[in-house]
Amino acid sequence: MPYRAPISEYAFVLTHVAGFSAVQSTERFCDCTNDLMDAILAEAGKLCEETLAPLNRVADKVGSRIENGVVTTPPGFIAAYRQIAEGGYVGMGGDPAFGGLGLPMALVSAVNEMMGSACLALQLNPLMAQGQIEALEHHASDAIKALYLPRLISGEWSATMNLTEPQAGSDVGALRTRAENLGDGTYAITGQKIYITWGEHDLTQNICHLVLARLANAPAGTKGISMFMVPKFIPNADGSLGARNGARAISLEHKLGLHGAPTAVMAYDRATGWLVGAENKGMAAMFTMMNNARLGVAIQGIAIAEAATQAATDYALSRTQGRTPFGETAIIDHADVRRMLGQMRAEAFAARAIALTCAVAIDMARATGDAAWAARAAFLTPIAKAYGSDIGAEVAHMCVQVHGGMGVIEDTGVAQFCRDVRVTSIYEGTNGIQALDLVGRKMADGGAVALALMDEMAEVAAQAGNDLGGALGHAIEALSAATQVLLAQDAQDRAAGAVGYLRAFARVLGASLHLKAALADLARRPLAAFYIQRLLPEHTALLAQAKVGAKGLYDLDADALGLRD
């Protein structure tokens, strides 16, 4: 189905809402002018509209297939990936010393959203490389950087992250994959990993796996995990490909969605690997990649929300059924359809603004080294990830609802949105884990970052000085009071209310960013009013959930849950 890249929307949010001008004012990113930003967004939008979007339905219907360990991707994927790589989009944020463009994460995120809207299954491939590039830049030896980074950044080679095992999902510390030190600078990696996105494929000649494994006599749990680079083909010193390594895909998962993206079960049989970072410090290195991916997954959810909103609006404008207050007009004039479309657009805007605000904080932390920016980015990351991916799923379901009966007919293509986006609330730490991280580690500062963000929101409310500003002000007061309650709770009570708190924070922050947009452009006031009047009030119920703690939660025993007759 057609997709229109909303390039003017990205430019507006970056410039007037997310604070991108501060990034452009730093020495590191001063070359990223508005002209350059506009040119990159325009070219990426053209690629997405003309090349990637036409592949989305093919990817879903045909999928990737494996035969005798060889994976074949859907028709058109190889050529499209080459265009992505040749356009420099894989290494957009990479270090220029290794061939990267060195662009800010905020601009990279906007381009990634367009690609995800156009064809999420294919966009997952460069996203994995971007995360690995960042991990190697921070943790790899100079030799590994020199060999791998130029080829990952150019898109000549692709990348994966290997954490999960059958018995070790979110509990990564339970992994059993072994690493044997061979004494020559290499390690023999043995074990099995599951759910490895783009673990095997035909888009690139080499695939670079970052694998978590445990050395002999390593401490138990996450403290005894190391990270290794394990390539599909062992490269020679000049980067040419040598022998086939002992890393193979033994099957592909049969997934709900994202059929075009091969998700492999990987077997490592004394595969040759190289240590990345220090021994037993693999989780710190992997978290660099995971945090990159968490913002990336937020963007994927928003990408589907945008594509689904476009599809629903197009259908509502063309479908005539029943009488509206304006006569026999398109269903967009029915009040409930208009309500759903308004919610879809308002949610997509709020999620995008939160994610790009988070990306700006990441850029400022990198450019200035200021710990306050780093803390802000860390706090916003779980909010962006959970809210962005949840909204993606909710908006996708509303898209089906707008289509009515046609929405559940696969020929329309809108059911694919629901299937493709569903995993994003599970990827890179489930959204429940994101909420626990928010109220745990991210509030270990006594709520300093949270309260500072509320002060900024209050300034927006005061500047608006109208009914919308007043409603936002009351919501901020309620959020602040609830934050104090959570800070006084024990860990179990706080954990029980974590999901409600995260969503409430996103609700209030989203309202602030909507109002900020309306202050910059009066034409955006109706959408801000819709969000503040119709969606923001949910914060009251969400904060009630957050404050109640664990009381009564464990009264839901087997009898209460209906597990016994």
Rosetta blueprint (number, residue, H / E / L):
1 M L
2 P L
3 Y L
4 R L
5 A L
6 P L
7 I H
8 S H
9 E H
10 Y H
11 A H
12 F H
13 V H
14 L H
15 T H
16 H H
17 V H
18 A L
19 G L
20 F H
21 S H
22 A H
23 V H
24 Q H
25 S L
26 T L
27 E L
28 R L
29 F L
30 C L
31 D L
32 C L
33 T L
34 N H
35 D H
36 L H
37 M H
38 D H
39 A H
40 I H
41 L H
42 A H
43 E H
44 A H
45 G H
46 K H
47 L H
48 C H
49 E H
50 E H
51 T H
52 L H
53 A H
54 P H
55 L H
56 N H
57 R H
58 V H
59 A H
60 D H
61 K H
62 V H
63 G L
64 S L
65 R E
66 I E
67 E E
68 N L
69 G L
70 V E
71 V E
72 T E
73 T L
74 P L
75 P L
76 G L
77 F H
78 I H
79 A H
80 A H
81 Y H
82 R H
83 Q H
84 I H
85 A H
86 E H
87 G L
88 G L
89 Y L
90 V L
91 G L
92 M L
93 G L
94 G L
95 D L
96 P H
97 A H
98 F H
99 G L
100 G L
101 L L
102 G L
103 L L
104 P L
105 M H
106 A H
107 L H
108 V H
109 S H
110 A H
111 V H
112 N H
113 E H
114 M H
115 M H
116 G H
117 S H
118 A H
119 C H
120 L H
121 A H
122 L H
123 Q H
124 L H
125 N H
126 P H
127 L H
128 M H
129 A H
130 Q H
131 G H
132 Q H
133 I H
134 E H
135 A H
136 L H
137 E H
138 H H
139 H H
140 A L
141 S L
142 D H
143 A H
144 I H
145 K H
146 A H
147 L H
148 Y H
149 L H
150 P H
151 R H
152 L H
153 I H
154 S H
155 G L
156 E L
157 W E
158 S E
159 A E
160 T E
161 M E
162 N E
163 L L
164 T L
165 E E
166 P L
167 Q L
168 A E
169 G L
170 S L
171 D L
172 V H
173 G H
174 A H
175 L L
176 R L
177 T L
178 R E
179 A E
180 E E
181 N E
182 L L
183 G L
184 D L
185 G L
186 T L
187 Y E
188 A E
189 I E
190 T E
191 G E
192 Q E
193 K E
194 I E
195 Y E
196 I E
197 T E
198 W L
199 G L
200 E L
201 H L
202 D L
203 L L
204 T L
205 Q L
206 N E
207 I E
208 C E
209 H E
210 L E
211 V E
212 L E
213 A E
214 R E
215 L E
216 A L
217 N L
218 A L
219 P L
220 A L
221 G H
222 T H
223 K H
224 G H
225 I L
226 S E
227 M E
228 F E
229 M E
230 V E
231 P E
232 K L
233 F E
234 I E
235 P E
236 N L
237 A L
238 D L
239 G L
240 S L
241 L E
242 G E
243 A E
244 R E
245 N L
246 G L
247 A E
248 R E
249 A E
250 I E
251 S E
252 L E
253 E L
254 H L
255 K L
256 L L
257 G L
258 L L
259 H L
260 G L
261 A L
262 P L
263 T E
264 A E
265 V E
266 M E
267 A E
268 Y E
269 D E
270 R E
271 A E
272 T E
273 G E
274 W E
275 L E
276 V E
277 G L
278 A L
279 E L
280 N L
281 K L
282 G H
283 M H
284 A H
285 A H
286 M H
287 F H
288 T H
289 M H
290 M H
291 N H
292 N H
293 A H
294 R H
295 L H
296 G H
297 V H
298 A H
299 I H
300 Q H
301 G H
302 I H
303 A H
304 I H
305 A H
306 E H
307 A H
308 A H
309 T H
310 Q H
311 A H
312 A H
313 T H
314 D H
315 Y H
316 A H
317 L H
318 S H
319 R L
320 T E
321 Q L
322 G L
323 R L
324 T E
325 P L
326 F L
327 G E
328 E L
329 T L
330 A E
331 I H
332 I H
333 D H
334 H L
335 A H
336 D H
337 V H
338 R H
339 R H
340 M H
341 L H
342 G H
343 Q H
344 M H
345 R H
346 A H
347 E H
348 A H
349 F H
350 A H
351 A H
352 R H
353 A H
354 I H
355 A H
356 L H
357 T H
358 C H
359 A H
360 V H
361 A H
362 I H
363 D H
364 M H
365 A H
366 R H
367 A H
368 T H
369 G L
370 D L
371 A H
372 A H
373 W H
374 A H
375 A H
376 R H
377 A H
378 A H
379 F H
380 L H
381 T H
382 P H
383 I H
384 A H
385 K H
386 A H
387 Y H
388 G H
389 S H
390 D H
391 I H
392 G H
393 A H
394 E H
395 V H
396 A H
397 H H
398 M H
399 C H
400 V H
401 Q H
402 V H
403 H H
404 G H
405 G H
406 M H
407 G H
408 V H
409 I L
410 E H
411 D H
412 T H
413 G L
414 V L
415 A H
416 Q H
417 F H
418 C H
419 R H
420 D H
421 V H
422 R H
423 V H
424 T H
425 S H
426 I L
427 Y L
428 E L
429 G L
430 T L
431 N H
432 G H
433 I H
434 Q H
435 A H
436 L H
437 D H
438 L H
439 V H
440 G L
441 R H
442 K H
443 M H
444 A L
445 D L
446 G L
447 G L
448 A H
449 V H
450 A H
451 L H
452 A H
453 L H
454 M H
455 D H
456 E H
457 M H
458 A H
459 E H
460 V H
461 A H
462 A H
463 Q H
464 A H
465 G L
466 N L
467 D H
468 L H
469 G H
470 G H
471 A H
472 L H
473 G H
474 H H
475 A H
476 I H
477 E H
478 A H
479 L H
480 S H
481 A H
482 A H
483 T H
484 Q H
485 V H
486 L H
487 L H
488 A H
489 Q L
490 D L
491 A H
492 Q H
493 D H
494 R H
495 A H
496 A H
497 G L
498 A H
499 V H
500 G H
501 Y H
502 L H
503 R H
504 A H
505 F H
506 A H
507 R H
508 V H
509 L H
510 G H
511 A H
512 S H
513 L H
514 H H
515 L H
516 K H
517 A H
518 A H
519 L H
520 A H
521 D L
522 L H
523 A H
524 R H
525 R H
526 P H
527 L H
528 A H
529 A H
530 F H
531 Y H
532 I H
533 Q H
534 R H
535 L H
536 L L
537 P L
538 E H
539 H H
540 T H
541 A H
542 L H
543 L H
544 A H
545 Q H
546 A H
547 K H
548 V H
549 G L
550 A L
551 K L
552 G L
553 L H
554 Y H
555 D H
556 L L
557 D L
558 A L
559 D L
560 A L
561 L L
562 G L
563 L L
564 R L
565 D L
